[in-house]
Amino acid sequence: MLCRPATCSHQVLTGFDPGRTHLLQTLPQSSDTEPWDPSNGCCAAKLLAIYLKATVVLAGAHATPFGRLLHPPIDAILLRRLSADAAYPSDQCATWRKIRWTQLNVDQYFQLIGELRAAGLDQPAFWAIERYWEATG
């Protein structure tokens, strides 16, 4: 169960990845997942990210420790625009450009989240990378 953003302790938040919930950990995995197959976990993670954005970030708790940990929904538009930013190493950008988020399994999804954090995209708040997302893309 998630705690309320204003009451989460530092211990609860250490290492927290929104989306790595019991739901995502127990989704059946398939070695041959089709795009948009909910069993691959990424669609569920995207839905959870949308829910958390609506209930935490847009609800005014974006500056809380919990709110700063949340990332926006990861999709092709976001990854393509991130990969076009010269501020990041070209090999990393090439990797991001090749990713098909709907093809990722849960472990690959969280590896990607870790890579985005390692690139510093979680500072000052992870949800702020949404600036790369533009529907006209």
Buried (B, 14 or more C-beta within 10 A) or exposed (E): EEEEBEEBEEEEBEEBBBBBBEEBEEBEEEEEBEEEBEBBBBBBBBBBBEEBBEEBBEEEBBEBBBBBBBBBBBBEBBBBBBBEEEEBEEEBBEBBEEBEBBEBBBEBBBEBBEBBBEBEBBEEBBBBBBEBBEEEE
